[in-house]
């Protein structure tokens, strides 16, 4: 880590991680993972990540790939998909919190920035939880993912935030609302002028987080599904949003 990264880690990321792990749901991420033959999973090697490859123990693996204890995991090398999923190492997991015949799928991959530098990244491909999953499960799981990804040197977390604005209509139980949920965790995406010219309040906005900062309810009713990213850089806007959100959500729940 650079000095700035180390300072941010000690000041913000490590305390957050400790706080999340103190929550009862945080205790589900100790690395008790199993393969499809019911054998314990010791960890995972990502040979193309980091300087000389990344070797994850089972605890890091569970937290980075949102796989709580007792998850059954499969590891696949994935080619680029037509739905935009990047080529990389796909870790698929199932557990009692996942819908029947569904899965959590997370891809570790490399992207290229504008300067041609390779960046390690995570793509949250699919998360389909049962309706009665613990209320804060996804919040705790993503918080631990972000903390682990930062410590391991990843640059960003990407996903497709599905769904679309419902206007004045009430939501159905099966409506997809990722477009309004993930920005609460710090995910952002640039917007087109057509998204913004319906309301003069958004004249200076250029992204989802800009709009949400002005009127989150407007975005809930009028937003749309987008490819979004969480910027893992120390002190990024994504981190500021996530830290503020978690502090407010868990103010009365965490020790």
HELIX and SHEET records of a PDB file:
HELIX    1   1 UNK A    3  UNK A    8  1                                   6    
HELIX    2   2 UNK A    9  UNK A   13  3                                   5    
HELIX    3   3 UNK A   14  UNK A   22  1                                   9    
HELIX    4   4 UNK A   24  UNK A   28  5                                   5    
HELIX    5   5 UNK A   58  UNK A   64  1                                   7    
HELIX    6   6 UNK A  137  UNK A  151  1                                  15    
HELIX    7   7 UNK A  178  UNK A  181  1                                   4    
HELIX    8   8 UNK A  182  UNK A  185  5                                   4    
HELIX    9   9 UNK A  193  UNK A  196  1                                   4    
HELIX   10  10 UNK A  200  UNK A  202  5                                   3    
HELIX   11  11 UNK A  208  UNK A  222  1                                  15    
HELIX   12  12 UNK A  237  UNK A  249  1                                  13    
SHEET    1   A 2 UNK A  43  UNK A  46  0                                        
SHEET    2   A 2 UNK A  54  UNK A  57 -1                                        
SHEET    1   B 6 UNK A  72  UNK A  78  0                                        
SHEET    2   B 6 UNK A  88  UNK A  94 -1                                        
SHEET    3   B 6 UNK A 104  UNK A 112 -1                                        
SHEET    4   B 6 UNK A 118  UNK A 127 -1                                        
SHEET    5   B 6 UNK A 156  UNK A 164  1                                        
SHEET    6   B 6 UNK A 224  UNK A 231 -1                                        
END                                                                             
